[in-house]
Amino acid sequence: MMISKELLIELQEYVSNHLVNTKQAVSEDICLFNSFISSPIESNEMVDFINNNKKPTFSKLLFKYIDKLGIIDSEVYKRAGIDRRHFSKIRSTINYHPSKNTAIALAFALNLDQEEADKLIGAAGYTLSDSETFDLVITFCFSRKIYNINEINLALDYFSLKPLSGVISWVFLN
């Protein structure tokens, strides 16, 4: 497993080009929030909205993807770099709330495309932001179909960021 200098240069350019001005994004969010709270909401309307828009839990969606791919649990948790007990907790707890890193590692372990990964990560209550270097590295890896956790961890280490899971297996770059 190696990650080339060319790929790291491309990654650096990707991150530099995609960082957004967080002040503008926060300002837009505040305006949307203020317009939302200024209108009264009836309780039935809210219940209907929730019932019509609620998505599956993280666990349900995770195991739907696993079943769709026809792979066994041990293959998934080994690829994700998480231990059997942790995975068992995810399987047995319907409303399990994983860390962002765990959700991302499992999306990579399933070789999900960007849209599927966003759904799985979103089901855990997270999103990938254009204003965070960590998130941009992750998005870059999904877009380039880099699914190997060690390679992803090396890319994160290149920016002095914490690895997704486990420890980094050091490989010399060519």
Secondary structure, DSSP 4 states (H G I P E B T S, - for coil): ----HHHHHHHHHHHHHH---HHHHHHHHHHHHHHHHTS---HHHHHHHHHHHPPPPHHHHHHHHHHHHT--HHHHHHHHT--HHHHHHHHH-TT----HHHHHHHHHHTT--HHHHHHHHHHTT----TT-HHHHHHHHHHHTT---HHHHHHHHHHTT---SSS--------
